[in-house]
Amino acid sequence: MSSINEISKETILRLNGEVYLVTDFQHVNPGKGSAFVRTRLRGIKTGKTMELTFKSNESVDLVEVERRKMQYLYNTDGMYSFMDNSTYEQLDINGELLAEKKNYLKEGIEVMVIKFEGIPLSIQLPNKVTYKVTQTEPGVKGDTASGNVTKEAILETGAIVRVPLFIKEGEQIIVNTETGLYVERA
């Protein structure tokens, strides 16, 4: 049994005999009362999502998972193909398991594939990745009077990111894949 402080994204928990993937969590430390952790869990077998809160004095059963570095190849009909560079073994993962992460996949990117008992559950993207801007509106001169003004840009993967007005089509930018926010020019 482990402390609730060890809960993080992509952690696997065993509750009442069922296994769940933590898709989101928030540690809360209110001014009054004891700390707790809010979690959003996805059932591995059922695929159903639920929210659960753990109090600070509770313990959870964390499950060991296998993490393998793999390279993204392509997607076909909602299935995303990855290859282990050491064994050249290929693995297909259903796009539903990847959720919004699939928007940041580009050919050749290396990710960590998270598996439990040989079943792929999710992927872990690098924190920052460089993408090419394929479409964005041109910035209008004098449009920065109000400070931090942004516009939408479509990346080579199809993801939409808010970028500063000075970013133009064809430029390379760095995006934080956890938050989906623009970081800087590449």
N, C-alpha and C positions, 0 to 999 in steps of 0.2 A: 504494500500500500504506500502511496506517495501523498505528499502535501498538495493542496490545491494551488500553491504557488508555482508548481512545476507545469501547470497547464499552459499551453501556448497553441498557436495555430499549427495545424497538421499533426497534433498529438492524437494518439489513439487511446480511448478509454474503454474499459469493460464495466458496464452497469447492468445489474440484474441478469447476468448471463449473456447479454447482447453487447456487440462491439460497435463503437461510434467513433467517427472522425470529427475532431474539433475544427469547424470551419471559421469560427470567429470567437473571440473572447474579450473580456474587459475586466481588469482588476479594479475593484471599487473600494475605496477606503473612506467611508463617510466620517464627518466630524464627530458624530454621536453614534455609538454602537460599534459592532465588530465589522471587520473587513469581509468582503465576499467576492466571488468571481461569477460573472454572467457569461454563459457560453451558448453558442449555437452549435448543435450537434447534428450530424447526418449519419443515419443508420447504414452500416456497411452492407448488410443483406437486404434491407428493405428500401434504402435510398430515401426514406422519409426524414424530414428535418424537424427538429424540436429545439426549444430553448429551455435551459436549465440553469438554476443558480445554486452555487455551492457556498456554504458558510465557511469561515476561516478555520473552524475546528474540525471540519470533515476531512476525510482522506479519500483518495480515488485510486482505482487500480489502472495504472498506465500499462499499455501493452507495447512490447518491443516490435518495431517494424524494420523492414529492410529498405535501405536507401541506396539506389544505384544511379551513378552518373550515366546519363544517356543523351544522345543527340537527336533532336527533332528532325524528321525527314519530310513528311507530307501528311495531308489529310484527304480522306476519301469517304464520302457519304457519312460524315459525322464521326468517323473513326480516325484518330490521330496516331501516326506511326512514329516510333522511337527506336533507336538502335544503340546497343551497348558497344562502345568503340573497342573494347578489349576482346569480346567474344563474337562480335558481329551478329548477335542474336537480336531479332526484331520483336517488338511488342506493340500491340494496338490497344489504345485506350479510348473508351467512349467519350465523346465530347461533353456529354452531360456531367461527367465526373470532374471535368476541368473547369466548368462554370466560366467566369470572366477571365480566367488565366489564358484561355485559348486565344483571346484577342492580342496577346503579347508574344505568341509563338511565331518565329520566322525561321525559315530553312537554315539548318546548321547550328542553331542555338543549343547549348548544352544545359540540361536541366537535371534536377534530382528527381527520380521517379520513386514514389513512396509505395511500397508493397507490404501487404499483410497476408501471411500464409500463401504467398505466391500470387495473390490477386492485386493488381494495380488499383490504388485508391485515388491518388492525386499526383501532382507534380509540384516541385518547388523551383520557381524561376530565379535567375540571378537578380539581386536587388536593383541594379541599374543596367539598362540595355540601350544601345544606340539604334535609332530607327531613322528612316528617311521620311520626310514630310512629302506626301504625294499631292495633297490638295489643301489649300487654305486661302482665305480672302486676303487681298493686299491690305496693309495697314494704311490708314488715312493720315496724312500729315497733320500734326496738331491735335491728334486724338488722345494724347497722353496726359491731358491737363488734370484728370481726376486721380492720377497715381498709378496703381497697379492694374492696368487694363489688359485684358486677355481676349483671345479669339479662339475659335475652334480650328483644329488642324486634324486632317485624316492621315494616319500613318500608313506605311507600306503593308501592314498586316490588317488594315481596316479599322483599327482602334481609333477612337476619337479622344483627343487630348486638348486641354486648354493651354495655349502658349502665348507668350508676349507678342505684341503687335509687330515687332521687328523681324520675326521669323517668316521666311519666304518658302515657297514651294521648292523642293529639291534639296533643302538644307538637311543636315544630319543633326538630330537632337538626342539628348539622353533623357530617358523616362524612368521614374521609380516604378517598378512593376507591382509593388505591394499597394501603393496608394493610387497609381495611375496618373501621377502628377509630373509635369515638366520639371526637369532639374536644371539643365543648361544646354548650350550648344555643344556639339561634339567637336 
